[in-house]
Amino acid sequence: MNISILCVGKLKESYWRDAVAEYAKRLSKYCKLEIIEVEDEKNPDKSTAGTDKQCMEKEMERLKRYIRGNTYLISMAIEGRKTDSVGFANHISELQVRGESDITFLIGGSLGIASELKQQSRELISFSDMTFPHQVMRVLLLEQIYRAYRILNHEPYHK
């Protein structure tokens, strides 16, 4: 299984990079993981709906360069479907059974993901009704992917 995490923004703090590196190392036993970062667009201090849309569209263009045509695209979005960890694990298993061997998760910037990319996605997933910074979301997503593989392989993992 090939899993890509395509995200807006870089991890500046070493503790976030360390957490991502740790989960990437753990996941190497289960899948081929790729993490791609694109530059976030600077939003003016006094933003409007128009400037917000322009920022998201610029970020979308950067993201689209890395979206492969054969990938199963999942956008992380607050309005997406919610599930528990076992349900998430089962969903990954179902995708594998259906022959989806390439999954890309999108994590947007501070304004989220452009509507066009959400529509292009095969599904939207949400981990909460709360909004998280992209750094936190990246670590949460990696942890849940790792947990999913532990669940699917009937290996112990803390609850």
DSSP file with accessible surface (Angstrom, degrees, kcal/mol):
  #  RESIDUE AA STRUCTURE BP1 BP2  ACC     N-H-->O    O-->H-N    N-H-->O    O-->H-N    TCO  KAPPA ALPHA  PHI   PSI    X-CA   Y-CA   Z-CA
    1    1 A M              0   0   52      0, 0.0    31,-2.8     0, 0.0     2,-0.5   0.000 360.0 360.0 360.0 131.9    0.0    0.0    0.0
    2    2 A N  E     -ab  32 102A  59     99,-3.0   101,-2.8    29,-0.2     2,-0.5  -0.926 360.0-174.8-102.6 123.9    1.2    3.5   -0.9
    3    3 A I  E     -ab  33 103A   1     29,-3.0    31,-2.3    -2,-0.5     2,-0.4  -0.984   1.2-173.1-122.4 126.7    0.1    6.2    1.3
    4    4 A S  E     -ab  34 104A   3     99,-2.9   101,-2.9    -2,-0.5     2,-0.6  -0.937  12.1-158.9-115.8 141.6    0.8    9.9    0.6
    5    5 A I  E     -ab  35 105A   0     29,-2.6    31,-2.9    -2,-0.4     2,-0.6  -0.983  11.5-169.5-118.1 114.1    0.1   12.8    2.9
    6    6 A L  E     +ab  36 106A   2     99,-3.0   101,-2.4    -2,-0.6     2,-0.3  -0.931  17.4 173.2-107.4 116.3    0.0   16.0    0.9
    7    7 A C  E     -ab  37 107A   0     29,-2.9    31,-2.5    -2,-0.6     2,-0.5  -0.943  34.4-125.2-134.8 152.3   -0.1   19.0    3.1
    8    8 A V  E    S+a   38   0A   1     99,-1.9    31,-0.2    -2,-0.3    32,-0.1  -0.791  77.6  24.8 -91.5 128.4    0.1   22.8    3.0
    9    9 A G  S    S-     0   0    1     29,-3.4     2,-0.3    -2,-0.5    29,-0.2   0.099  77.8 -99.6  99.7 149.5    2.8   24.3    5.2
   10   10 A K        -     0   0  108     27,-0.1     2,-0.8    30,-0.0   125,-0.1  -0.688  30.3-112.3-101.0 156.7    6.1   23.1    6.6
   11   11 A L        +     0   0   11     -2,-0.3    -2,-0.0     1,-0.2    26,-0.0  -0.812  36.3 175.2 -88.6 111.5    6.8   21.9   10.1
   12   12 A K        +     0   0  128     -2,-0.8     2,-0.3     4,-0.0    -1,-0.2   0.853  55.0  74.5 -86.9 -37.7    9.0   24.5   11.7
   13   13 A E  S >> S-     0   0   69      1,-0.1     4,-1.7     4,-0.0     3,-0.6  -0.582  75.8-136.4 -84.7 140.6    9.4   23.2   15.2
   14   14 A S  H 3> S+     0   0   63     -2,-0.3     4,-3.0     1,-0.2     5,-0.2   0.828 101.1  62.0 -65.0 -32.5   11.6   20.2   15.8
   15   15 A Y  H 3> S+     0   0  138      2,-0.2     4,-1.9     1,-0.2    -1,-0.2   0.874 105.6  46.7 -66.2 -32.7    9.1   18.4   18.1
   16   16 A W  H <> S+     0   0   58     -3,-0.6     4,-2.5     2,-0.2     5,-0.2   0.925 113.4  48.4 -71.0 -42.7    6.6   18.2   15.2
   17   17 A R  H  X S+     0   0  118     -4,-1.7     4,-2.6     1,-0.2    -2,-0.2   0.905 111.2  51.3 -62.5 -39.0    9.3   16.9   12.8
   18   18 A D  H  X S+     0   0  106     -4,-3.0     4,-2.3     2,-0.2    -1,-0.2   0.911 110.1  48.8 -64.1 -42.0   10.4   14.4   15.5
   19   19 A A  H  X S+     0   0   28     -4,-1.9     4,-2.3     2,-0.2     5,-0.2   0.930 112.8  47.3 -64.2 -44.8    6.8   13.1   15.9
   20   20 A V  H  X S+     0   0   15     -4,-2.5     4,-2.7     1,-0.2    -2,-0.2   0.928 111.8  50.8 -62.4 -43.7    6.3   12.8   12.2
   21   21 A A  H  X S+     0   0   60     -4,-2.6     4,-2.4    -5,-0.2    -1,-0.2   0.898 108.8  52.0 -62.1 -39.4    9.6   11.0   11.8
   22   22 A E  H  X S+     0   0   69     -4,-2.3     4,-2.4     2,-0.2    -1,-0.2   0.941 112.8  43.3 -64.4 -46.3    8.7    8.5   14.6
   23   23 A Y  H  X S+     0   0   39     -4,-2.3     4,-2.7     2,-0.2    -2,-0.2   0.883 111.9  54.4 -68.7 -35.3    5.4    7.6   13.0
   24   24 A A  H  X S+     0   0   32     -4,-2.7     4,-1.2    -5,-0.2    -1,-0.2   0.926 109.6  48.4 -61.8 -40.7    7.0    7.4    9.5
   25   25 A K  H >< S+     0   0  135     -4,-2.4     3,-0.5     1,-0.2     4,-0.4   0.942 113.1  46.8 -64.2 -46.0    9.5    4.9   10.9
   26   26 A R  H >< S+     0   0   87     -4,-2.4     3,-1.0     1,-0.2     4,-0.2   0.887 111.5  51.6 -62.8 -39.3    6.8    2.9   12.6
   27   27 A L  H >X S+     0   0    0     -4,-2.7     4,-2.3     1,-0.2     3,-2.2   0.716  87.0  82.2 -73.2 -19.2    4.7    2.9    9.4
   28   28 A S  T << S+     0   0   87     -4,-1.2    -1,-0.2    -3,-0.5    -2,-0.2   0.767  85.8  60.7 -59.5 -21.2    7.5    1.7    7.2
   29   29 A K  T <4 S+     0   0  137     -3,-1.0    -1,-0.3    -4,-0.4    -2,-0.2   0.753 116.7  29.4 -72.2 -24.0    6.7   -1.9    8.4
   30   30 A Y  T <4 S-     0   0   34     -3,-2.2     2,-0.3     1,-0.3    -2,-0.2   0.698 124.4  -0.9-112.1 -29.2    3.2   -1.6    7.0
   31   31 A C     <  -     0   0   13     -4,-2.3     2,-0.7   -28,-0.0    -1,-0.3  -0.964  69.9 -94.9-155.6 169.2    3.2    0.7    3.9
   32   32 A K  E     -a    2   0A 145    -31,-2.8   -29,-3.0    -2,-0.3     2,-0.4  -0.884  47.7-161.9 -94.3 116.4    5.2    2.9    1.7
   33   33 A L  E     -a    3   0A  40     -2,-0.7     2,-0.4   -31,-0.2   -29,-0.2  -0.857  14.6-178.9-107.8 136.6    4.7    6.4    3.1
   34   34 A E  E     -a    4   0A  79    -31,-2.3   -29,-2.6    -2,-0.4     2,-0.5  -1.000   7.2-165.5-131.8 131.4    5.4    9.7    1.4
   35   35 A I  E     -a    5   0A  53     -2,-0.4     2,-0.5   -31,-0.2   -29,-0.2  -0.982   8.2-173.7-119.2 122.8    4.9   13.1    2.9
   36   36 A I  E     -a    6   0A  24    -31,-2.9   -29,-2.9    -2,-0.5     2,-0.4  -0.974   4.9-162.5-120.1 127.4    4.9   16.1    0.6
   37   37 A E  E     -a    7   0A  62     -2,-0.5     2,-0.3   -31,-0.2   -29,-0.2  -0.902   2.9-167.3-108.5 136.3    4.7   19.7    1.8
   38   38 A V  E     -a    8   0A   7    -31,-2.5   -29,-3.4    -2,-0.4     2,-0.1  -0.891  35.6 -92.2-116.5 155.2    3.8   22.6   -0.3
   39   39 A E        -     0   0  114     -2,-0.3     2,-0.2   -31,-0.2    23,-0.1  -0.354  38.2-126.7 -65.7 138.4    4.3   26.2    0.6
   40   40 A D        -     0   0   41    -32,-0.1     2,-0.4    -2,-0.1    -1,-0.1  -0.563  23.6-116.1 -82.6 152.2    1.4   28.0    2.4
   41   41 A E        -     0   0   41     -2,-0.2     2,-0.4    14,-0.1    14,-0.1  -0.751  26.3-119.4 -89.6 131.0    0.1   31.2    1.0
   42   42 A K        -     0   0  136     -2,-0.4    -1,-0.0    13,-0.0     0, 0.0  -0.581  27.4-151.3 -72.2 124.1    0.5   34.3    3.1
   43   43 A N        -     0   0   43     -2,-0.4     4,-0.1     1,-0.1     9,-0.1  -0.825  21.6-109.7 -98.3 133.8   -2.9   35.7    3.9
   44   44 A P    >   -     0   0   67      0, 0.0     3,-0.5     0, 0.0    -1,-0.1  -0.224  25.5-116.4 -61.4 152.1   -3.2   39.5    4.6
   45   45 A D  T 3  S+     0   0  171      1,-0.3     2,-0.9     2,-0.0    -2,-0.0   0.878 114.5  45.4 -56.9 -40.5   -3.9   40.5    8.1
   46   46 A K  T 3  S+     0   0  193      2,-0.0    -1,-0.3     0, 0.0     2,-0.1  -0.613  89.0 177.8-104.0  73.8   -7.2   42.1    7.1
   47   47 A S    <   -     0   0   50     -2,-0.9     2,-0.3    -3,-0.5    -4,-0.0  -0.353  13.2-161.6 -79.5 156.9   -8.4   39.2    4.9
   48   48 A T     >  -     0   0   81     -2,-0.1     4,-2.8     1,-0.1     5,-0.2  -0.769  40.4 -96.1-123.8 173.0  -11.7   39.1    3.1
   49   49 A A  H  > S+     0   0   85     -2,-0.3     4,-2.2     1,-0.2     5,-0.2   0.898 126.4  52.1 -58.0 -36.6  -13.7   36.3    1.6
   50   50 A G  H  > S+     0   0   41      2,-0.2     4,-2.1     1,-0.2    -1,-0.2   0.917 110.9  43.7 -67.2 -45.6  -12.1   37.2   -1.8
   51   51 A T  H  > S+     0   0   32      2,-0.2     4,-2.4     1,-0.2    -2,-0.2   0.880 112.7  53.7 -69.9 -34.5   -8.5   37.2   -0.5
   52   52 A D  H  X S+     0   0   40     -4,-2.8     4,-2.5     2,-0.2    -2,-0.2   0.934 109.4  48.3 -61.2 -44.9   -9.2   33.9    1.4
   53   53 A K  H  X S+     0   0  123     -4,-2.2     4,-2.4    -5,-0.2    -2,-0.2   0.915 110.5  51.3 -62.8 -42.1  -10.4   32.3   -1.8
   54   54 A Q  H  X S+     0   0  113     -4,-2.1     4,-2.2     1,-0.2    -1,-0.2   0.913 109.9  49.9 -61.8 -42.4   -7.4   33.5   -3.7
   55   55 A C  H  X S+     0   0    8     -4,-2.4     4,-2.4     1,-0.2    -2,-0.2   0.935 111.8  47.5 -61.8 -46.9   -5.1   32.1   -1.1
   56   56 A M  H  X S+     0   0   42     -4,-2.5     4,-2.6     1,-0.2    58,-0.4   0.879 110.6  52.6 -63.7 -36.5   -6.8   28.7   -1.1
   57   57 A E  H  X S+     0   0   80     -4,-2.4     4,-2.2     2,-0.2    -1,-0.2   0.902 109.0  49.1 -67.4 -38.4   -6.7   28.6   -4.9
   58   58 A K  H  X S+     0   0  105     -4,-2.2     4,-1.6     2,-0.2    -2,-0.2   0.922 113.2  47.0 -66.0 -42.5   -3.0   29.3   -5.0
   59   59 A E  H  X S+     0   0    4     -4,-2.4     4,-2.4     1,-0.2    -2,-0.2   0.901 109.4  55.5 -63.9 -38.4   -2.4   26.5   -2.4
   60   60 A M  H  X S+     0   0    6     -4,-2.6     4,-3.0     1,-0.2    -2,-0.2   0.922 104.7  52.3 -60.7 -43.4   -4.7   24.3   -4.5
   61   61 A E  H  X S+     0   0   93     -4,-2.2     4,-0.9     1,-0.2    -1,-0.2   0.896 110.1  48.8 -61.6 -38.8   -2.6   24.8   -7.6
   62   62 A R  H  < S+     0   0   45     -4,-1.6     3,-0.3     1,-0.2     4,-0.3   0.906 113.5  46.9 -65.7 -42.0    0.5   23.8   -5.6
   63   63 A L  H >< S+     0   0    4     -4,-2.4     3,-2.2     1,-0.2     4,-0.4   0.909 103.4  61.9 -65.4 -42.9   -1.2   20.7   -4.3
   64   64 A K  H >< S+     0   0   68     -4,-3.0     3,-1.1     1,-0.3    -1,-0.2   0.787  90.5  68.8 -59.4 -26.6   -2.5   19.6   -7.7
   65   65 A R  T 3< S+     0   0  180     -4,-0.9    -1,-0.3    -3,-0.3    -2,-0.2   0.743 106.0  41.0 -61.4 -23.6    1.0   19.2   -9.0
   66   66 A Y  T <  S+     0   0  105     -3,-2.2     2,-0.7    -4,-0.3    -1,-0.2   0.380  85.7 106.6-108.9   1.0    1.5   16.3   -6.7
   67   67 A I    <   -     0   0   31     -3,-1.1     2,-0.2    -4,-0.4     6,-0.0  -0.751  62.1-144.6 -87.6 114.2   -1.9   14.5   -7.0
   68   68 A R    >   -     0   0   80     -2,-0.7     3,-1.4     1,-0.1    -2,-0.1  -0.527  14.7-125.3 -77.0 147.0   -1.4   11.3   -9.1
   69   69 A G  T 3  S+     0   0   89      1,-0.3    -1,-0.1    -2,-0.2    -2,-0.0   0.780 106.9  48.5 -64.0 -27.7   -4.3   10.4  -11.4
   70   70 A N  T 3  S+     0   0  115      2,-0.1    -1,-0.3    33,-0.0    32,-0.2   0.399  87.6 111.8 -96.9   5.4   -4.7    6.9  -10.0
   71   71 A T  S <  S-     0   0   11     -3,-1.4     2,-0.9    30,-0.1    32,-0.2  -0.435  71.6-122.9 -81.7 151.8   -4.7    7.8   -6.3
   72   72 A Y  E     -c  103   0A  14     30,-2.9    32,-2.4    -2,-0.1     2,-0.5  -0.853  37.1-148.3 -90.0 106.9   -7.7    7.5   -4.0
   73   73 A L  E     +c  104   0A   6     -2,-0.9    49,-2.5    47,-0.2    50,-1.1  -0.694  20.4 179.8 -91.0 124.9   -7.9   11.1   -2.8
   74   74 A I  E     -cd 105 123A   2     30,-3.0    32,-2.9    -2,-0.5     2,-0.5  -0.990  12.8-154.0-124.6 122.7   -9.2   11.8    0.7
   75   75 A S  E     -cd 106 124A   0     48,-2.2    50,-2.5    -2,-0.5     2,-0.8  -0.826  14.6-135.0 -96.4 134.0   -9.5   15.4    2.0
   76   76 A M  E     + d   0 125A  18     30,-2.6    32,-0.5    -2,-0.5     2,-0.3  -0.803  44.4 158.2 -84.7 112.7   -9.3   16.1    5.7
   77   77 A A  E >   -     0   0A  12     48,-2.1     3,-2.4    -2,-0.8    -2,-0.0  -1.000  52.3-125.8-144.7 140.9  -12.1   18.5    6.2
   78   78 A I  E 3  S+     0   0A  76     -2,-0.3    48,-0.1     1,-0.3    -1,-0.1   0.808 112.8  52.5 -58.0 -29.8  -14.2   19.5    9.2
   79   79 A E  E 3  S+     0   0A 103     46,-0.1    -1,-0.3    -3,-0.0    47,-0.1   0.429  91.7 110.6 -87.6   4.7  -17.4   18.7    7.3
   80   80 A G  E <  S-     0   0A   9     -3,-2.4    45,-0.3    45,-0.2     2,-0.2  -0.053  81.1 -73.2 -73.7 176.2  -16.2   15.2    6.4
   81   81 A R  E     - d   0 125A 103     43,-2.5    45,-2.5     1,-0.0     2,-0.3  -0.462  46.7-143.7 -70.2 137.8  -17.4   11.8    7.7
   82   82 A K        +     0   0  100     43,-0.2     2,-0.3    -2,-0.2    45,-0.1  -0.795  26.2 161.6-104.6 147.4  -16.4   11.0   11.2
   83   83 A T        -     0   0   55     43,-0.5     2,-0.1    -2,-0.3    42,-0.0  -0.950  35.4-107.5-151.2 168.8  -15.5    7.5   12.4
   84   84 A D     >  -     0   0  106     -2,-0.3     4,-2.4     1,-0.1     5,-0.2  -0.405  45.2 -94.0 -93.0 178.5  -13.8    5.8   15.3
   85   85 A S  H  > S+     0   0   34      1,-0.2     4,-2.5     2,-0.2     5,-0.2   0.885 125.2  49.5 -64.1 -39.7  -10.3    4.2   15.0
   86   86 A V  H  > S+     0   0   76      2,-0.2     4,-2.8     1,-0.2    -1,-0.2   0.925 111.9  49.2 -66.1 -42.0  -11.7    0.7   14.3
   87   87 A G  H  > S+     0   0   20      2,-0.2     4,-2.1     1,-0.2    -2,-0.2   0.901 110.9  50.0 -62.5 -40.1  -13.9    2.1   11.6
   88   88 A F  H  X S+     0   0    4     -4,-2.4     4,-2.2     2,-0.2    -2,-0.2   0.931 111.4  48.9 -63.4 -44.4  -11.0    4.0   10.1
   89   89 A A  H  X S+     0   0    0     -4,-2.5     4,-2.4     1,-0.2    -2,-0.2   0.931 111.3  49.3 -60.5 -46.8   -8.9    0.8   10.1
   90   90 A N  H  X S+     0   0   74     -4,-2.8     4,-2.7     1,-0.2    -1,-0.2   0.870 108.7  54.0 -62.1 -36.1  -11.7   -1.2    8.5
   91   91 A H  H  X S+     0   0   22     -4,-2.1     4,-2.4     2,-0.2    -1,-0.2   0.926 107.9  48.8 -65.3 -44.0  -12.1    1.5    5.8
   92   92 A I  H  X S+     0   0    2     -4,-2.2     4,-2.1     1,-0.2    -2,-0.2   0.931 112.2  49.8 -60.6 -41.6   -8.4    1.3    4.9
   93   93 A S  H  X S+     0   0   39     -4,-2.4     4,-2.5     1,-0.2    -2,-0.2   0.925 109.5  51.0 -62.4 -44.2   -8.8   -2.5    4.7
   94   94 A E  H  X S+     0   0  106     -4,-2.7     4,-2.2     1,-0.2    -1,-0.2   0.890 108.3  52.3 -61.2 -40.5  -11.8   -2.2    2.5
   95   95 A L  H  <>S+     0   0    1     -4,-2.4     5,-2.8     2,-0.2     4,-0.3   0.923 110.1  48.8 -62.2 -41.9   -9.9    0.2    0.1
   96   96 A Q  H ><5S+     0   0   76     -4,-2.1     3,-1.6     1,-0.2    -2,-0.2   0.929 109.9  51.0 -61.7 -45.6   -7.1   -2.4   -0.1
   97   97 A V  H 3<5S+     0   0  123     -4,-2.5    -1,-0.2     1,-0.3    -2,-0.2   0.881 106.9  54.7 -61.2 -37.2   -9.6   -5.2   -0.9
   98   98 A R  T 3<5S-     0   0  136     -4,-2.2    -1,-0.3    -5,-0.2    -2,-0.2   0.503 125.0-104.2 -74.7  -5.1  -11.1   -3.1   -3.6
   99   99 A G  T < 5S+     0   0   54     -3,-1.6     2,-1.3    -4,-0.3    -3,-0.2   0.595  72.4 144.7  93.8  10.6   -7.7   -2.7   -5.2
  100  100 A E      < +     0   0   35     -5,-2.8    -1,-0.2    -6,-0.2    -2,-0.1  -0.687  12.0 162.1 -81.9  96.0   -7.0    0.9   -4.1
  101  101 A S        +     0   0   73     -2,-1.3   -99,-3.0     1,-0.2     2,-0.4   0.443  58.6  59.1 -98.3   1.6   -3.3    0.5   -3.5
  102  102 A D  E     +b    2   0A  10    -32,-0.2   -30,-2.9  -101,-0.2     2,-0.4  -0.953  62.7 176.4-135.4 111.9   -2.5    4.3   -3.6
  103  103 A I  E     -bc   3  72A   0   -101,-2.8   -99,-2.9    -2,-0.4     2,-0.5  -0.960   9.2-166.4-119.0 133.9   -4.2    6.6   -1.1
  104  104 A T  E     -bc   4  73A   2    -32,-2.4   -30,-3.0    -2,-0.4     2,-0.5  -0.987   4.4-160.1-120.8 125.0   -3.5   10.3   -0.8
  105  105 A F  E     -bc   5  74A   1   -101,-2.9   -99,-3.0    -2,-0.5     2,-0.5  -0.891  10.7-149.6 -99.9 131.8   -4.6   12.3    2.2
  106  106 A L  E     -bc   6  75A   0    -32,-2.9   -30,-2.6    -2,-0.5     2,-0.5  -0.884  11.9-173.3-103.0 131.9   -4.9   16.1    1.8
  107  107 A I  E     -b    7   0A   5   -101,-2.4   -99,-1.9    -2,-0.5   -30,-0.1  -0.988  17.5-149.6-121.9 118.3   -4.3   18.5    4.7
  108  108 A G        -     0   0    8    -32,-0.5     5,-0.2    -2,-0.5  -100,-0.1  -0.116  15.9-102.9 -79.5 179.3   -5.0   22.1    3.9
  109  109 A G  B >   -E  112   0B  12      3,-1.1     3,-1.6  -102,-0.1    -1,-0.2   0.055  61.4 -60.3 -84.7-159.2   -3.5   25.3    5.3
  110  110 A S  T 3  S+     0   0  107      1,-0.3     3,-0.1    23,-0.0    -2,-0.1   0.742 138.0  46.2 -63.9 -21.8   -5.0   27.7    7.8
  111  111 A L  T 3  S-     0   0   53      1,-0.4    -1,-0.3   -59,-0.1     2,-0.2   0.486 111.6-123.6 -97.3  -6.3   -8.0   28.4    5.6
  112  112 A G  B <   -E  109   0B  28     -3,-1.6    -3,-1.1     2,-0.0     2,-0.4  -0.636  45.8 -36.2 100.5-157.2   -8.7   24.8    4.7
  113  113 A I        -     0   0   10     -2,-0.2   -56,-0.1    -5,-0.2     5,-0.1  -0.891  64.1-103.9-111.8 136.8   -8.9   23.1    1.3
  114  114 A A    >>  -     0   0    8     -2,-0.4     4,-1.9   -58,-0.4     3,-0.6  -0.220  29.5-118.7 -58.0 144.1  -10.3   24.8   -1.8
  115  115 A S  H 3> S+     0   0   80      1,-0.2     4,-2.6     2,-0.2     5,-0.2   0.857 111.9  59.4 -53.4 -40.8  -13.8   23.6   -2.8
  116  116 A E  H 3> S+     0   0   93      1,-0.2     4,-1.7     2,-0.2    -1,-0.2   0.902 106.8  46.6 -59.6 -40.2  -12.6   22.4   -6.1
  117  117 A L  H <> S+     0   0    0     -3,-0.6     4,-1.2     2,-0.2    -1,-0.2   0.879 110.0  53.2 -70.4 -37.0  -10.2   20.0   -4.5
  118  118 A K  H  < S+     0   0   50     -4,-1.9     3,-0.4     1,-0.2    -2,-0.2   0.918 110.2  48.2 -62.5 -40.9  -12.8   18.8   -2.0
  119  119 A Q  H  < S+     0   0  162     -4,-2.6    -1,-0.2     1,-0.2    -2,-0.2   0.841 109.4  53.1 -68.0 -31.8  -15.1   18.0   -5.0
  120  120 A Q  H  < S+     0   0   94     -4,-1.7    -1,-0.2    -5,-0.2   -47,-0.2   0.736  92.8  96.2 -73.4 -22.1  -12.2   16.2   -6.7
  121  121 A S  S  < S-     0   0   14     -4,-1.2   -47,-0.2    -3,-0.4     3,-0.1  -0.345  75.8-136.4 -71.0 149.3  -11.7   14.0   -3.6
  122  122 A R  S    S-     0   0  130    -49,-2.5     2,-0.3     1,-0.2   -48,-0.2   0.755  85.3  -7.2 -75.2 -26.4  -13.3   10.6   -3.4
  123  123 A E  E     -d   74   0A  28    -50,-1.1   -48,-2.2     2,-0.0     2,-0.4  -0.984  60.7-128.8-162.2 162.3  -14.3   11.4    0.2
  124  124 A L  E     -d   75   0A  43     -2,-0.3   -43,-2.5   -50,-0.2     2,-0.4  -0.967  23.8-167.7-115.4 134.7  -13.9   13.8    3.0
  125  125 A I  E     -d   81   0A   0    -50,-2.5   -48,-2.1    -2,-0.4     2,-0.4  -0.966   2.4-167.3-123.9 141.5  -12.9   12.7    6.5
  126  126 A S        -     0   0    5    -45,-2.5   -43,-0.5    -2,-0.4     3,-0.1  -0.979  16.2-166.7-126.1 139.2  -13.0   14.6    9.7
  127  127 A F  S    S-     0   0   59     -2,-0.4     2,-0.3     1,-0.3    -1,-0.1   0.544  77.4 -11.6 -94.8 -11.4  -11.4   13.7   13.0
  128  128 A S        -     0   0   32      2,-0.2    -1,-0.3     1,-0.1     4,-0.1  -0.971  60.1-110.6-174.2 162.5  -13.4   16.3   15.0
  129  129 A D  S    S+     0   0  116     -2,-0.3     2,-0.1    -3,-0.1   -51,-0.1   0.556  94.9  92.0 -79.5  -9.1  -15.7   19.3   14.8
  130  130 A M  S    S-     0   0  130      1,-0.0     2,-0.4    -3,-0.0    -2,-0.2  -0.480  81.8-119.0 -81.8 157.8  -12.8   21.3   16.1
  131  131 A T        -     0   0  122     -2,-0.1    -2,-0.1   -53,-0.0    -1,-0.0  -0.826  30.3-167.1 -96.8 133.7  -10.3   23.0   13.9
  132  132 A F        -     0   0   72     -2,-0.4    -4,-0.0    -4,-0.1     2,-0.0  -0.935  26.4-107.2-119.3 146.5   -6.6   21.9   14.3
  133  133 A P     >  -     0   0   74      0, 0.0     4,-2.5     0, 0.0     3,-0.4  -0.339  37.7-111.0 -62.8 152.6   -3.4   23.5   13.1
  134  134 A H  H  > S+     0   0   26      1,-0.2     4,-2.3     2,-0.2     5,-0.2   0.837 117.2  58.4 -59.5 -30.3   -1.9   21.6   10.1
  135  135 A Q  H  > S+     0   0   33      2,-0.2     4,-1.7     1,-0.2    -1,-0.2   0.941 110.0  42.2 -64.1 -45.9    1.0   20.5   12.3
  136  136 A V  H  > S+     0   0   38     -3,-0.4     4,-2.9     1,-0.2     5,-0.2   0.922 113.2  53.3 -65.7 -43.7   -1.3   18.8   14.8
  137  137 A M  H  X S+     0   0   20     -4,-2.5     4,-2.8     1,-0.2     5,-0.2   0.894 106.1  53.3 -61.8 -38.6   -3.5   17.3   12.0
  138  138 A R  H  X S+     0   0    2     -4,-2.3     4,-2.3    -5,-0.2    -1,-0.2   0.941 112.5  43.3 -62.7 -45.2   -0.5   15.8   10.3
  139  139 A V  H  X S+     0   0   24     -4,-1.7     4,-2.7     2,-0.2    -2,-0.2   0.926 114.3  50.9 -67.6 -42.6    0.6   14.0   13.5
  140  140 A L  H  X S+     0   0   59     -4,-2.9     4,-2.4     2,-0.2    -2,-0.2   0.922 111.2  48.4 -59.8 -44.7   -3.0   12.9   14.4
  141  141 A L  H  X S+     0   0    0     -4,-2.8     4,-2.4    -5,-0.2     5,-0.2   0.938 112.1  48.1 -63.5 -45.7   -3.4   11.5   10.9
  142  142 A L  H  X S+     0   0    0     -4,-2.3     4,-2.6    -5,-0.2    -1,-0.2   0.913 111.4  51.1 -61.0 -41.6   -0.1    9.6   11.0
  143  143 A E  H  X S+     0   0   21     -4,-2.7     4,-2.9     1,-0.2    -1,-0.2   0.920 111.2  47.6 -62.3 -41.8   -1.0    8.2   14.4
  144  144 A Q  H  X S+     0   0   33     -4,-2.4     4,-2.4     2,-0.2    -1,-0.2   0.868 110.9  50.6 -70.9 -34.1   -4.4    7.0   13.2
  145  145 A I  H  X S+     0   0    0     -4,-2.4     4,-2.1     2,-0.2    -1,-0.2   0.938 113.1  46.8 -65.7 -43.8   -2.9    5.4   10.1
  146  146 A Y  H  X S+     0   0   22     -4,-2.6     4,-2.2     1,-0.2    -2,-0.2   0.943 112.4  49.3 -62.2 -45.4   -0.4    3.6   12.4
  147  147 A R  H  X S+     0   0   38     -4,-2.9     4,-2.7     1,-0.2    -1,-0.2   0.906 107.8  55.9 -60.0 -40.5   -3.2    2.6   14.8
  148  148 A A  H  X S+     0   0    1     -4,-2.4     4,-2.9     1,-0.2    -1,-0.2   0.930 108.0  46.8 -59.8 -45.3   -5.2    1.3   11.8
  149  149 A Y  H  X S+     0   0   11     -4,-2.1     4,-1.7     2,-0.2    -1,-0.2   0.884 111.3  51.5 -66.3 -36.6   -2.4   -1.0   10.7
  150  150 A R  H  <>S+     0   0   43     -4,-2.2     5,-3.0     2,-0.2    -2,-0.2   0.929 112.6  46.5 -63.6 -43.4   -1.9   -2.2   14.3
  151  151 A I  H ><5S+     0   0   50     -4,-2.7     3,-1.8     1,-0.2    -2,-0.2   0.944 111.9  50.2 -62.4 -47.9   -5.7   -3.0   14.5
  152  152 A L  H 3<5S+     0   0   41     -4,-2.9    -1,-0.2     1,-0.3    -2,-0.2   0.801 112.5  47.2 -65.1 -27.3   -5.7   -4.7   11.1
  153  153 A N  T 3<5S-     0   0   80     -4,-1.7    -1,-0.3    -5,-0.2    -2,-0.2   0.265 112.4-119.2 -97.1  10.9   -2.8   -6.9   12.1
  154  154 A H  T < 5 +     0   0  174     -3,-1.8    -3,-0.2     1,-0.2    -2,-0.1   0.853  63.5 149.0  54.5  39.8   -4.3   -7.8   15.5
  155  155 A E      < -     0   0   48     -5,-3.0    -1,-0.2    -6,-0.2    -2,-0.1  -0.773  52.9 -97.4-103.7 147.7   -1.3   -6.2   17.2
  156  156 A P        +     0   0  108      0, 0.0     2,-0.3     0, 0.0    -1,-0.1  -0.342  46.7 164.9 -65.8 144.0   -1.6   -4.6   20.6
  157  157 A Y        -     0   0   42     -7,-0.0   -10,-0.0    -6,-0.0     0, 0.0  -0.938  42.0 -96.8-155.7 140.4   -2.0   -0.8   20.8
  158  158 A H              0   0  124     -2,-0.3     0, 0.0     1,-0.1     0, 0.0  -0.187 360.0 360.0 -62.7 149.3   -3.0    1.3   23.7
  159  159 A K              0   0  238      0, 0.0    -1,-0.1     0, 0.0     0, 0.0  -0.722 360.0 360.0-108.1 360.0   -6.7    2.4   23.9
